[in-house]
Amino acid sequence: MRAVALPESGSQPQLVDIDIPAPAEGEVRVRVHAASVNGFDLAVASGHLEGMMEHRFPVVLGKDFAGVIDSVGPGVTSHAAGERVFGVVAKAFLGDGSFGEYVTVPVAVGLAKLPDGVAFAEAAGLGLAGVAALDSVRAAEIAEGSTVLVSGATGGVGGQVVQLAVAAGARVIATAHTDEEKAHVGALGATETVDYTRDPAGAVLAGHPHGVDVVFHFAGDAATLLPALRNGGREVSPLLGSPDQLPTETATVIPIYANPAPETLARLAQNQADGATRVTVQRTYPLADVPAAFADFAAGTLGKLVVTID
């Protein structure tokens, strides 16, 4: 099968031809129709995770996927061949990625059925970003009428959080710099914007002197956002591993480790199917253009970059 992989340690992502994987016990094999780019993928491609996670070369890149089950491994009774599914490759090692024609995934975590009304390209953008967004909003415990700041609002996670926070009854301030970015977050439901290039915390305090109730940190320096919080507020971040990384005596710091549990993925898919939230697919790329997608991701996005696989 065709896949984009790192053939060996220190190599660059390449389009390669490798064997089609067979599902192990408790796994299914998915014929991938779409996958999306995440910051995690760029970290793997650049070698930043060598020594931190086991690499089984060739390391096929990609975490998010959407497609159709074509083979079921031993012991699997919850899924069947022909089902439309999506999710996140959740394995303890790197090697079986979604930037290929097929991927094997465990059914216990990272996999959910996909409603017929949700396109593969949209579903491919729901995995990591959507799970991080849902887990972040849950941890924030947003109250009706509260005010929140979303830093990194133009990305995949931030875009979902803006919509979820609005649905929870919050007034959302989103970071945006260009007119296009401001229009994008406004369409998602943000009522105010602050420029992330010019002291966003100061801009927030200019309009909200007592601070906001919650800061969602998906981009930028977490410490520079703390002053935007009211006394007793919460800063929620999937980019922090521990509250100790952001010392404060006036706020609660909540690191998020996104868990792609099947029930979380199912809720994301239903939100998309019902129109409660939507994935913004900024651009699609053929499999051979994954390196170009990585470069575009690094330059900044308005939503998700999706790789389509025929």
TIMI-211452 format. One record per residue (C-alpha): x, y, z. Coordinates in Angstrom, 3 decimals. Example, Ala and Ser with C-alpha at 12.3 -4.5 7.8 and 13.67 -1.06 7.14 Angstrom:
<sites>
<site><X>12.300</X><Y>-4.500</Y><Z>7.800</Z></site>
<site><X>13.670</X><Y>-1.060</Y><Z>7.140</Z></site>
</sites>
This chain:
<sites>
<site><X>0.000</X><Y>0.000</Y><Z>0.000</Z></site>
<site><X>1.027</X><Y>3.623</Y><Z>-0.420</Z></site>
<site><X>1.845</X><Y>5.527</Y><Z>2.739</Z></site>
<site><X>3.790</X><Y>8.575</Y><Z>3.925</Z></site>
<site><X>6.414</X><Y>7.367</Y><Z>6.353</Z></site>
<site><X>9.813</X><Y>7.900</Y><Z>7.926</Z></site>
<site><X>11.827</X><Y>4.974</Y><Z>6.496</Z></site>
<site><X>14.481</X><Y>5.187</Y><Z>9.211</Z></site>
<site><X>15.733</X><Y>7.343</Y><Z>12.063</Z></site>
<site><X>16.667</X><Y>10.832</Y><Z>10.909</Z></site>
<site><X>14.893</X><Y>10.506</Y><Z>7.559</Z></site>
<site><X>12.336</X><Y>12.856</Y><Z>6.033</Z></site>
<site><X>8.699</X><Y>11.945</Y><Z>5.276</Z></site>
<site><X>8.489</X><Y>10.015</Y><Z>2.019</Z></site>
<site><X>5.809</X><Y>8.350</Y><Z>-0.076</Z></site>
<site><X>6.615</X><Y>4.638</Y><Z>0.222</Z></site>
<site><X>5.124</X><Y>1.297</Y><Z>-0.764</Z></site>
<site><X>4.727</X><Y>-1.094</Y><Z>2.178</Z></site>
<site><X>2.747</X><Y>-4.226</Y><Z>3.003</Z></site>
<site><X>-0.905</X><Y>-3.900</Y><Z>3.900</Z></site>
<site><X>-1.158</X><Y>-4.489</Y><Z>7.674</Z></site>
<site><X>-3.268</X><Y>-7.269</Y><Z>9.181</Z></site>
<site><X>-5.445</X><Y>-6.509</Y><Z>12.226</Z></site>
<site><X>-4.273</X><Y>-8.120</Y><Z>15.455</Z></site>
<site><X>-6.576</X><Y>-9.390</Y><Z>18.181</Z></site>
<site><X>-8.923</X><Y>-6.621</Y><Z>19.288</Z></site>
<site><X>-8.216</X><Y>-4.554</Y><Z>16.176</Z></site>
<site><X>-9.896</X><Y>-3.674</Y><Z>12.899</Z></site>
<site><X>-8.335</X><Y>-2.618</Y><Z>9.629</Z></site>
<site><X>-9.679</X><Y>0.567</Y><Z>8.105</Z></site>
<site><X>-9.480</X><Y>1.538</Y><Z>4.451</Z></site>
<site><X>-8.583</X><Y>5.180</Y><Z>4.999</Z></site>
<site><X>-10.415</X><Y>7.771</Y><Z>2.906</Z></site>
<site><X>-9.215</X><Y>10.889</Y><Z>4.739</Z></site>
<site><X>-6.781</X><Y>11.888</Y><Z>7.474</Z></site>
<site><X>-5.910</X><Y>15.262</Y><Z>8.985</Z></site>
<site><X>-2.725</X><Y>17.046</Y><Z>10.016</Z></site>
<site><X>-1.951</X><Y>17.767</Y><Z>13.669</Z></site>
<site><X>0.974</X><Y>19.315</Y><Z>15.471</Z></site>
<site><X>1.810</X><Y>15.853</Y><Z>16.802</Z></site>
<site><X>2.504</X><Y>14.683</Y><Z>13.247</Z></site>
<site><X>5.006</X><Y>17.474</Y><Z>12.674</Z></site>
<site><X>6.731</X><Y>16.619</Y><Z>15.958</Z></site>
<site><X>7.131</X><Y>12.984</Y><Z>14.893</Z></site>
<site><X>8.329</X><Y>13.954</Y><Z>11.414</Z></site>
<site><X>10.979</X><Y>16.261</Y><Z>12.836</Z></site>
<site><X>12.327</X><Y>13.585</Y><Z>15.189</Z></site>
<site><X>11.298</X><Y>15.347</Y><Z>18.399</Z></site>
<site><X>9.687</X><Y>12.212</Y><Z>19.849</Z></site>
<site><X>12.600</X><Y>9.829</Y><Z>19.291</Z></site>
<site><X>13.648</X><Y>8.557</Y><Z>22.688</Z></site>
<site><X>10.242</X><Y>9.486</Y><Z>24.122</Z></site>
<site><X>8.093</X><Y>6.933</Y><Z>22.274</Z></site>
<site><X>8.997</X><Y>3.640</Y><Z>20.641</Z></site>
<site><X>9.478</X><Y>4.003</Y><Z>16.867</Z></site>
<site><X>8.836</X><Y>0.968</Y><Z>14.663</Z></site>
<site><X>10.283</X><Y>1.839</Y><Z>11.271</Z></site>
<site><X>9.059</X><Y>2.529</Y><Z>8.743</Z></site>
<site><X>6.992</X><Y>4.924</Y><Z>10.866</Z></site>
<site><X>3.807</X><Y>5.745</Y><Z>8.973</Z></site>
<site><X>2.756</X><Y>9.247</Y><Z>10.027</Z></site>
<site><X>-0.741</X><Y>10.440</Y><Z>10.932</Z></site>
<site><X>-3.114</X><Y>10.063</Y><Z>13.893</Z></site>
<site><X>-6.591</X><Y>11.125</Y><Z>12.729</Z></site>
<site><X>-8.479</X><Y>9.011</Y><Z>10.199</Z></site>
<site><X>-11.867</X><Y>8.347</Y><Z>8.635</Z></site>
<site><X>-12.797</X><Y>5.464</Y><Z>6.390</Z></site>
<site><X>-14.449</X><Y>2.052</Y><Z>6.144</Z></site>
<site><X>-13.611</X><Y>-1.135</Y><Z>8.030</Z></site>
<site><X>-12.502</X><Y>-3.795</Y><Z>5.585</Z></site>
<site><X>-11.218</X><Y>-6.473</Y><Z>7.970</Z></site>
<site><X>-11.905</X><Y>-7.473</Y><Z>11.582</Z></site>
<site><X>-9.323</X><Y>-9.050</Y><Z>13.873</Z></site>
<site><X>-9.864</X><Y>-11.942</Y><Z>16.298</Z></site>
<site><X>-12.115</X><Y>-11.202</Y><Z>19.251</Z></site>
<site><X>-13.838</X><Y>-8.169</Y><Z>17.743</Z></site>
<site><X>-17.637</X><Y>-8.269</Y><Z>17.975</Z></site>
<site><X>-18.470</X><Y>-4.562</Y><Z>18.320</Z></site>
<site><X>-17.618</X><Y>-3.650</Y><Z>14.713</Z></site>
<site><X>-18.003</X><Y>-5.279</Y><Z>11.321</Z></site>
<site><X>-16.588</X><Y>-4.962</Y><Z>7.830</Z></site>
<site><X>-18.336</X><Y>-2.270</Y><Z>5.800</Z></site>
<site><X>-18.888</X><Y>0.134</Y><Z>8.707</Z></site>
<site><X>-18.018</X><Y>3.804</Y><Z>8.283</Z></site>
<site><X>-15.721</X><Y>4.793</Y><Z>11.166</Z></site>
<site><X>-13.362</X><Y>7.515</Y><Z>12.293</Z></site>
<site><X>-11.029</X><Y>8.224</Y><Z>15.151</Z></site>
<site><X>-7.451</X><Y>8.463</Y><Z>16.364</Z></site>
<site><X>-4.650</X><Y>5.910</Y><Z>16.110</Z></site>
<site><X>-4.077</X><Y>5.275</Y><Z>19.810</Z></site>
<site><X>-1.144</X><Y>2.903</Y><Z>20.190</Z></site>
<site><X>1.754</X><Y>2.947</Y><Z>22.633</Z></site>
<site><X>4.274</X><Y>3.006</Y><Z>19.774</Z></site>
<site><X>4.735</X><Y>4.974</Y><Z>16.565</Z></site>
<site><X>4.589</X><Y>3.095</Y><Z>13.305</Z></site>
<site><X>0.974</X><Y>2.406</Y><Z>12.399</Z></site>
<site><X>-0.205</X><Y>5.791</Y><Z>11.172</Z></site>
<site><X>-3.168</X><Y>7.075</Y><Z>9.167</Z></site>
<site><X>-1.326</X><Y>8.665</Y><Z>6.226</Z></site>
<site><X>-1.686</X><Y>5.489</Y><Z>4.211</Z></site>
<site><X>-4.279</X><Y>3.492</Y><Z>2.349</Z></site>
<site><X>-4.927</X><Y>1.236</Y><Z>5.349</Z></site>
<site><X>-4.451</X><Y>1.457</Y><Z>9.119</Z></site>
<site><X>-5.072</X><Y>-1.023</Y><Z>11.929</Z></site>
<site><X>-6.597</X><Y>0.362</Y><Z>15.120</Z></site>
<site><X>-7.793</X><Y>-1.129</Y><Z>18.424</Z></site>
<site><X>-11.529</X><Y>-1.024</Y><Z>19.018</Z></site>
<site><X>-11.166</X><Y>-0.284</Y><Z>22.749</Z></site>
<site><X>-9.947</X><Y>3.298</Y><Z>22.247</Z></site>
<site><X>-9.734</X><Y>5.737</Y><Z>19.363</Z></site>
<site><X>-12.533</X><Y>4.314</Y><Z>17.201</Z></site>
<site><X>-16.221</X><Y>5.170</Y><Z>16.704</Z></site>
<site><X>-18.904</X><Y>4.629</Y><Z>14.090</Z></site>
<site><X>-19.512</X><Y>7.514</Y><Z>11.706</Z></site>
<site><X>-23.050</X><Y>8.719</Y><Z>10.907</Z></site>
<site><X>-23.939</X><Y>8.573</Y><Z>7.215</Z></site>
<site><X>-24.447</X><Y>12.336</Y><Z>7.036</Z></site>
<site><X>-20.869</X><Y>13.184</Y><Z>7.996</Z></site>
<site><X>-18.320</X><Y>13.297</Y><Z>5.156</Z></site>
<site><X>-14.987</X><Y>11.529</Y><Z>5.537</Z></site>
<site><X>-13.061</X><Y>14.786</Y><Z>5.165</Z></site>
<site><X>-15.010</X><Y>16.384</Y><Z>8.011</Z></site>
<site><X>-14.685</X><Y>13.312</Y><Z>10.225</Z></site>
<site><X>-10.944</X><Y>13.196</Y><Z>9.661</Z></site>
<site><X>-10.699</X><Y>16.608</Y><Z>11.311</Z></site>
<site><X>-12.673</X><Y>15.576</Y><Z>14.379</Z></site>
<site><X>-10.297</X><Y>13.205</Y><Z>16.163</Z></site>
<site><X>-7.484</X><Y>14.759</Y><Z>18.161</Z></site>
<site><X>-8.772</X><Y>18.317</Y><Z>17.869</Z></site>
<site><X>-12.327</X><Y>17.443</Y><Z>18.782</Z></site>
<site><X>-11.378</X><Y>15.264</Y><Z>21.731</Z></site>
<site><X>-9.033</X><Y>17.937</Y><Z>23.098</Z></site>
<site><X>-11.804</X><Y>20.507</Y><Z>22.692</Z></site>
<site><X>-14.496</X><Y>18.452</Y><Z>24.433</Z></site>
<site><X>-12.185</X><Y>17.455</Y><Z>27.281</Z></site>
<site><X>-11.089</X><Y>21.082</Y><Z>27.700</Z></site>
<site><X>-14.635</X><Y>22.434</Y><Z>27.827</Z></site>
<site><X>-15.664</X><Y>19.776</Y><Z>30.325</Z></site>
<site><X>-12.732</X><Y>20.682</Y><Z>32.578</Z></site>
<site><X>-13.525</X><Y>24.399</Y><Z>32.327</Z></site>
<site><X>-17.020</X><Y>23.905</Y><Z>33.811</Z></site>
<site><X>-18.368</X><Y>26.887</Y><Z>31.899</Z></site>
<site><X>-21.325</X><Y>28.610</Y><Z>33.536</Z></site>
<site><X>-24.141</X><Y>30.357</Y><Z>31.673</Z></site>
<site><X>-23.214</X><Y>33.997</Y><Z>31.173</Z></site>
<site><X>-19.477</X><Y>33.527</Y><Z>31.794</Z></site>
<site><X>-16.774</X><Y>35.100</Y><Z>29.649</Z></site>
<site><X>-13.939</X><Y>33.055</Y><Z>28.191</Z></site>
<site><X>-10.814</X><Y>33.725</Y><Z>26.149</Z></site>
<site><X>-9.777</X><Y>31.213</Y><Z>23.488</Z></site>
<site><X>-6.121</X><Y>31.543</Y><Z>22.512</Z></site>
<site><X>-5.473</X><Y>29.654</Y><Z>19.292</Z></site>
<site><X>-9.083</X><Y>30.079</Y><Z>18.210</Z></site>
<site><X>-8.317</X><Y>29.762</Y><Z>14.496</Z></site>
<site><X>-6.946</X><Y>26.212</Y><Z>14.803</Z></site>
<site><X>-8.778</X><Y>22.912</Y><Z>14.860</Z></site>
<site><X>-9.045</X><Y>22.644</Y><Z>18.656</Z></site>
<site><X>-9.781</X><Y>26.324</Y><Z>19.205</Z></site>
<site><X>-12.478</X><Y>26.399</Y><Z>16.560</Z></site>
<site><X>-14.326</X><Y>23.548</Y><Z>18.241</Z></site>
<site><X>-13.975</X><Y>25.183</Y><Z>21.671</Z></site>
<site><X>-15.391</X><Y>28.491</Y><Z>20.440</Z></site>
<site><X>-18.523</X><Y>26.683</Y><Z>19.266</Z></site>
<site><X>-18.845</X><Y>24.511</Y><Z>22.371</Z></site>
<site><X>-18.358</X><Y>27.473</Y><Z>24.704</Z></site>
<site><X>-21.011</X><Y>29.508</Y><Z>22.885</Z></site>
<site><X>-23.391</X><Y>26.544</Y><Z>23.109</Z></site>
<site><X>-22.722</X><Y>26.413</Y><Z>26.864</Z></site>
<site><X>-23.869</X><Y>30.023</Y><Z>27.197</Z></site>
<site><X>-20.500</X><Y>31.786</Y><Z>27.359</Z></site>
<site><X>-19.398</X><Y>35.041</Y><Z>25.781</Z></site>
<site><X>-16.313</X><Y>34.166</Y><Z>23.743</Z></site>
<site><X>-13.294</X><Y>36.360</Y><Z>23.122</Z></site>
<site><X>-11.110</X><Y>34.810</Y><Z>20.419</Z></site>
<site><X>-7.561</X><Y>35.546</Y><Z>19.361</Z></site>
<site><X>-7.263</X><Y>36.684</Y><Z>15.728</Z></site>
<site><X>-4.902</X><Y>38.931</Y><Z>13.795</Z></site>
<site><X>-5.969</X><Y>39.292</Y><Z>10.167</Z></site>
<site><X>-9.384</X><Y>40.297</Y><Z>8.873</Z></site>
<site><X>-9.798</X><Y>36.765</Y><Z>7.522</Z></site>
<site><X>-9.092</X><Y>35.290</Y><Z>10.963</Z></site>
<site><X>-11.514</X><Y>37.700</Y><Z>12.630</Z></site>
<site><X>-14.240</X><Y>36.776</Y><Z>10.163</Z></site>
<site><X>-13.535</X><Y>33.079</Y><Z>10.710</Z></site>
<site><X>-13.850</X><Y>33.113</Y><Z>14.509</Z></site>
<site><X>-16.831</X><Y>35.460</Y><Z>14.276</Z></site>
<site><X>-18.617</X><Y>32.941</Y><Z>12.076</Z></site>
<site><X>-17.984</X><Y>30.318</Y><Z>14.753</Z></site>
<site><X>-19.699</X><Y>32.469</Y><Z>17.373</Z></site>
<site><X>-17.011</X><Y>34.648</Y><Z>18.970</Z></site>
<site><X>-18.344</X><Y>38.098</Y><Z>19.883</Z></site>
<site><X>-14.974</X><Y>39.779</Y><Z>20.428</Z></site>
<site><X>-11.428</X><Y>39.365</Y><Z>19.141</Z></site>
<site><X>-8.022</X><Y>40.341</Y><Z>20.470</Z></site>
<site><X>-4.817</X><Y>40.436</Y><Z>18.454</Z></site>
<site><X>-2.490</X><Y>37.614</Y><Z>19.475</Z></site>
<site><X>0.502</X><Y>39.582</Y><Z>18.186</Z></site>
<site><X>-0.097</X><Y>42.532</Y><Z>20.565</Z></site>
<site><X>-0.539</X><Y>41.527</Y><Z>24.239</Z></site>
<site><X>-3.878</X><Y>39.704</Y><Z>24.137</Z></site>
<site><X>-4.184</X><Y>39.672</Y><Z>27.950</Z></site>
<site><X>-3.835</X><Y>43.450</Y><Z>28.066</Z></site>
<site><X>-6.470</X><Y>43.825</Y><Z>25.361</Z></site>
<site><X>-8.845</X><Y>41.572</Y><Z>27.299</Z></site>
<site><X>-8.382</X><Y>43.574</Y><Z>30.506</Z></site>
<site><X>-9.015</X><Y>46.838</Y><Z>28.659</Z></site>
<site><X>-12.553</X><Y>45.675</Y><Z>27.999</Z></site>
<site><X>-12.979</X><Y>43.394</Y><Z>31.024</Z></site>
<site><X>-11.063</X><Y>44.996</Y><Z>33.935</Z></site>
<site><X>-11.868</X><Y>42.201</Y><Z>36.379</Z></site>
<site><X>-10.704</X><Y>39.503</Y><Z>33.962</Z></site>
<site><X>-12.407</X><Y>36.560</Y><Z>32.316</Z></site>
<site><X>-13.664</X><Y>33.380</Y><Z>33.939</Z></site>
<site><X>-11.731</X><Y>30.918</Y><Z>31.762</Z></site>
<site><X>-8.698</X><Y>31.048</Y><Z>29.490</Z></site>
<site><X>-8.323</X><Y>28.242</Y><Z>26.961</Z></site>
<site><X>-4.660</X><Y>27.974</Y><Z>25.985</Z></site>
<site><X>-4.097</X><Y>26.326</Y><Z>22.604</Z></site>
<site><X>-1.389</X><Y>28.657</Y><Z>21.275</Z></site>
<site><X>1.120</X><Y>31.206</Y><Z>22.522</Z></site>
<site><X>2.748</X><Y>31.560</Y><Z>25.933</Z></site>
<site><X>0.494</X><Y>30.252</Y><Z>28.708</Z></site>
<site><X>2.109</X><Y>32.559</Y><Z>31.295</Z></site>
<site><X>1.313</X><Y>35.721</Y><Z>29.354</Z></site>
<site><X>-2.384</X><Y>34.784</Y><Z>29.367</Z></site>
<site><X>-2.689</X><Y>34.412</Y><Z>33.143</Z></site>
<site><X>-3.240</X><Y>38.157</Y><Z>33.787</Z></site>
<site><X>-6.438</X><Y>37.979</Y><Z>31.704</Z></site>
<site><X>-8.049</X><Y>35.725</Y><Z>34.334</Z></site>
<site><X>-10.192</X><Y>36.980</Y><Z>37.183</Z></site>
<site><X>-9.230</X><Y>35.959</Y><Z>40.678</Z></site>
<site><X>-10.247</X><Y>32.315</Y><Z>41.004</Z></site>
<site><X>-10.488</X><Y>31.745</Y><Z>37.253</Z></site>
<site><X>-9.278</X><Y>28.716</Y><Z>35.303</Z></site>
<site><X>-6.639</X><Y>28.306</Y><Z>32.632</Z></site>
<site><X>-7.168</X><Y>25.107</Y><Z>30.670</Z></site>
<site><X>-4.392</X><Y>23.807</Y><Z>28.423</Z></site>
<site><X>-3.562</X><Y>20.589</Y><Z>26.543</Z></site>
<site><X>-0.078</X><Y>22.066</Y><Z>25.992</Z></site>
<site><X>0.885</X><Y>21.774</Y><Z>29.663</Z></site>
<site><X>1.882</X><Y>18.539</Y><Z>31.349</Z></site>
<site><X>1.496</X><Y>19.738</Y><Z>34.933</Z></site>
<site><X>0.091</X><Y>22.744</Y><Z>36.832</Z></site>
<site><X>3.623</X><Y>23.242</Y><Z>38.162</Z></site>
<site><X>4.617</X><Y>24.531</Y><Z>34.731</Z></site>
<site><X>2.434</X><Y>27.590</Y><Z>35.293</Z></site>
<site><X>2.779</X><Y>28.723</Y><Z>38.934</Z></site>
<site><X>-0.014</X><Y>30.969</Y><Z>40.186</Z></site>
<site><X>-1.748</X><Y>31.705</Y><Z>43.480</Z></site>
<site><X>-4.803</X><Y>33.380</Y><Z>42.003</Z></site>
<site><X>-6.062</X><Y>30.876</Y><Z>39.430</Z></site>
<site><X>-6.507</X><Y>27.149</Y><Z>38.817</Z></site>
<site><X>-4.352</X><Y>25.636</Y><Z>36.065</Z></site>
<site><X>-5.792</X><Y>22.505</Y><Z>34.429</Z></site>
<site><X>-3.611</X><Y>20.480</Y><Z>32.032</Z></site>
<site><X>-5.567</X><Y>18.345</Y><Z>29.570</Z></site>
<site><X>-4.530</X><Y>14.939</Y><Z>28.278</Z></site>
<site><X>-7.011</X><Y>14.262</Y><Z>25.501</Z></site>
<site><X>-8.417</X><Y>10.729</Y><Z>25.656</Z></site>
<site><X>-10.112</X><Y>9.498</Y><Z>22.457</Z></site>
<site><X>-12.636</X><Y>7.318</Y><Z>24.266</Z></site>
<site><X>-15.292</X><Y>5.843</Y><Z>21.969</Z></site>
<site><X>-18.070</X><Y>7.731</Y><Z>23.768</Z></site>
<site><X>-16.248</X><Y>11.052</Y><Z>23.320</Z></site>
<site><X>-15.730</X><Y>10.372</Y><Z>19.625</Z></site>
<site><X>-19.374</X><Y>9.365</Y><Z>19.267</Z></site>
<site><X>-20.487</X><Y>12.673</Y><Z>20.761</Z></site>
<site><X>-18.228</X><Y>14.579</Y><Z>18.375</Z></site>
<site><X>-19.701</X><Y>12.746</Y><Z>15.396</Z></site>
<site><X>-23.251</X><Y>13.417</Y><Z>16.586</Z></site>
<site><X>-22.471</X><Y>17.105</Y><Z>17.112</Z></site>
<site><X>-21.236</X><Y>17.263</Y><Z>13.521</Z></site>
<site><X>-24.216</X><Y>15.319</Y><Z>12.181</Z></site>
<site><X>-26.706</X><Y>17.517</Y><Z>14.060</Z></site>
<site><X>-24.971</X><Y>20.774</Y><Z>13.131</Z></site>
<site><X>-24.256</X><Y>21.598</Y><Z>16.778</Z></site>
<site><X>-20.619</X><Y>22.104</Y><Z>15.807</Z></site>
<site><X>-18.821</X><Y>21.983</Y><Z>12.515</Z></site>
<site><X>-15.332</X><Y>21.205</Y><Z>11.286</Z></site>
<site><X>-13.797</X><Y>23.819</Y><Z>9.033</Z></site>
<site><X>-11.744</X><Y>22.077</Y><Z>6.339</Z></site>
<site><X>-9.455</X><Y>24.787</Y><Z>5.043</Z></site>
<site><X>-7.714</X><Y>22.731</Y><Z>2.371</Z></site>
<site><X>-7.315</X><Y>19.153</Y><Z>1.141</Z></site>
<site><X>-4.190</X><Y>17.444</Y><Z>-0.211</Z></site>
<site><X>-3.462</X><Y>14.185</Y><Z>-2.011</Z></site>
<site><X>-1.332</X><Y>11.672</Y><Z>-0.105</Z></site>
<site><X>1.845</X><Y>12.584</Y><Z>-1.993</Z></site>
<site><X>1.526</X><Y>16.214</Y><Z>-0.838</Z></site>
<site><X>1.710</X><Y>15.535</Y><Z>2.909</Z></site>
<site><X>5.044</X><Y>17.431</Y><Z>3.172</Z></site>
<site><X>3.346</X><Y>20.490</Y><Z>1.648</Z></site>
<site><X>0.476</X><Y>20.097</Y><Z>4.120</Z></site>
<site><X>3.008</X><Y>20.065</Y><Z>6.961</Z></site>
<site><X>4.556</X><Y>23.294</Y><Z>5.703</Z></site>
<site><X>1.146</X><Y>24.951</Y><Z>5.424</Z></site>
<site><X>0.197</X><Y>23.771</Y><Z>8.917</Z></site>
<site><X>3.356</X><Y>25.269</Y><Z>10.379</Z></site>
<site><X>2.495</X><Y>28.601</Y><Z>8.748</Z></site>
<site><X>-0.895</X><Y>28.751</Y><Z>10.484</Z></site>
<site><X>-4.375</X><Y>27.500</Y><Z>9.677</Z></site>
<site><X>-8.027</X><Y>28.461</Y><Z>9.648</Z></site>
<site><X>-9.417</X><Y>25.107</Y><Z>10.674</Z></site>
<site><X>-8.143</X><Y>21.717</Y><Z>9.528</Z></site>
<site><X>-5.857</X><Y>20.549</Y><Z>6.734</Z></site>
<site><X>-7.053</X><Y>17.210</Y><Z>5.394</Z></site>
<site><X>-5.296</X><Y>14.519</Y><Z>3.365</Z></site>
<site><X>-7.593</X><Y>12.594</Y><Z>1.041</Z></site>
<site><X>-6.661</X><Y>9.058</Y><Z>0.005</Z></site>
<site><X>-8.274</X><Y>7.497</Y><Z>-3.079</Z></site>
</sites>
